[in-house]
Amino acid sequence: MSGSIGLDETLAAYVQAANPPEHAVLARCRRDTDAMGDISRMQISPEQGAFMQMCARLTDAKIAVEVGVFTGYSALATALVMKERHGSAARLYGCDNSEEYTAPARRYFEDAGVDDVIDLRIGEARDTLEALKDEIGGRADLMFVDADKTGYDAYYEAGLDLLRPGGLILFDNMLWNGDVADPGRVAADADTAALKALADKVRDDARVHSAFTAVGDGILMAIKR
């Protein structure tokens, strides 16, 4: 299971217990994904799920976009709040390129009763985001990106087109297990370099207000001005 950087098992358990209990289907999604082995590292931690739900509440998200759905934990966490607040009028657009990994996600969405508000689109994320510009351009409240790291810059630019003023975009894995602070890793690894470049770009971008947090493996947050 993915966890917050710098937290040992005892502290991670304490943080999880200090958050509201997980929805039963969220907990099942997490347990099932943990059992998948090393690939389960792609799943966000329970505290990140609680964080995503808080972001959905703070933005009163009715329209959201997620890039990188995997087995569905983050999309499910977000959609539960969105449907609670907006009913079936809410819409979360999920972008992923894997039918294999999103197949269980579809089952979790249905079991949790949010399949009617999640529009899962399989294909290249850049193409999906381009199509979404015609559908929801300038109206999205919230966007979460947890996908290929070298694509983060393109997803950021697309996100600014999709978000309304005041809309929030979040990028996961921005600490990359600490590698972004190692100049040698930045120079040697394309993913690490892409994450460092995005952090620098967003920090200096007059189009947004931003904050870099150490939640999970690092979440970069930006609000569109």
N, C-alpha and C positions, 0 to 999 in steps of 0.2 A: 504493500500500500504506500502511496505517496504520503509524505508527512512534511511538517514545517521544518525548514533547515534550522539546525541548532537546538532542536527539542529532542531529548532522549525519550524512551518509551514511557517513563513515569510522568514527565511533564506533558507529553502528548496526550496521555490518558486523562490527566487533570484538565487540560484545555477542553477536550471533548466532553468530559462530564460537566464542565461549567457552562457549556452551550445547551440550548434546548434539545430535547431528545430528537434523534433523526426520525423522519417519517419511516414507517415500516418498510416500504418499498425501496427507499434510499438505502437503508441498512442492508437489505438483501442485495441490491446492486453492488454495494461496496464489498460485501463478503464474497459474492460470486466472482467479482473482478479480481479480488485479492488472490483467489484460488487459481488464476490464470498464470501465475508465475511472474517472471521478470517484466513482462509487458504491462503488468498492473501498475508499474511506475507512472504510466501515462494518466492514471486516474488522480483527480485532485483529492486532497485530504478532507476529512469531515469538517475541520475548522474552516477550510476554504469554502466548503459548501454553505456553512452558516454565514460566512462573509458574503458570498454571492447572494444569499437570500436577503441579507441586510441591504445590499446595494440595490436589489430589485425593489425593496420597500422605499428606500430613500429617493429613488428616481420615480417611484410609482409607475414602474415599467409596464406598459401595455404592449409595446412593440420591442422585441429584442432580437439580437442576432448572435449566434455562437459559431465560431470557426474552430472545428475540431471537437466532434461530439463523443467519439470513442464509444464506450458502453453506456453513456448517458447520465452519469452522476450529476455533473454540473448543470446540464440542461434540465434534468428533472427537478433539482433543487430550485432552480430559478422559476420554472414553469409552475410549480406548486404555489409560489407566492403570487405570480401573475394571475393565475386563475382564481385564487382566493380574492384578489382585489378587483378583477375585471371580468370574471366569468369567461364564457366562451368567446368573448370579443377580443381577448388577449391573443397574441400571436408571437411565438418564438420560432425564428427561422434557423434551423440547424444545418451547417455546411460540413460535409465529410466526404471522403473519397473511398470509404470502405463499407461495402455491404456486409462483410463478415462481422466487423466489430459493432456495427450499428444494429444488427439483427436483434441481439438481446436488449439493446436500448429501446427498440420499438415495443418489446414485451413489457418492459418496466413502465414505459409511458402509459400503455394501456391499463396495466394493473393499478397504476396510481390515479387513473382517471383524468390524465392530462393529454392524452393522444390527440384530442380535438383542438388543442391550442399549439401543438408543435408541428411545424411544417419541415420535415426532414428532407433535405435535398442532397442526393449523392452525385458527386462529380468534382471537378477541380474548383477549389474555393474561389479563385480569382474570377472564373466564369460565373459562378453563382452570385457573387457579390456584385458583379457588373449588371447582371439581370435584376438584382434587387434594387438597384438605383432607380429603375423605372417604376418599381412597385412601391417602395417605401422611402425613397430618397428624401433626406431632410426631416424624417419623422421618427426614426428609431430613438428609443429612450436609453437603451443599454446594449452594449456589445462586449462579448468575452472571447478572447483569442487564446487558444491553447493548441497550436498546430505546428507545422514545419517552421522552424525558427528563421530560416533564410527568407521566408515569405512575410515575416512580420511587418516590414516596412510597407509592402504593398497592401497588407490588410489594414494598416494604420491609415493610409491615404484613402482607401475605400471606406473605412469607418467614418472618416470625417465627412464624406459625402452622404453617408446614410444617417448619421446622427442629427437630431435637432439641436439647436443651441441649448446648452445645459445638459445634453446627453453625455453619458459616461461610457468610456471604453477602457477595458482592462486587459492586460497581457500577462499571461502566466509564465513561470520559469525564468524570470528576468535575472535571477541570481545564478542560475545554471549550476547549482551545487557549489557556488563560490568561484567558478572558473572565470567569470567576467572581471574579477579583481586581479587576475593573473595575466600580466602583459604577454607572457609566453603563450598561454592558451588562446588569448585573443588573436595573436599573430598566426597561430598554427591551425586554428579550427574555424571553419566558416560559420557554424552555428553560434559559437561564442562571439565571434566578431560581429555578427548580425545583431545579436542582443545588445552588445555594448554600443553599437552605432545607433540603435533605436533609442536607447536610454538617453544618449547625448542629444539626439535630435529632438525628442519630445521635451526634454528639459529646457531647450532654448527656443521652442516653437511658440510664437506669439498667438497662434490660433487656438491654444488650449491653456488651461490651468492644469498642472500635473503634480503628482506625488508618487514617489517610489517607496514601497513598503516591503517589509520582510515577512509578510504573511506567506505561508507555504514555502515555495522555492523562489519567492520574490514576485510581487505583483506591481506592475506599473499601471497607474491610474491616470486618466486624462479626461477632463471635462471640456467639451467644445464650447468656446466662447460664443 
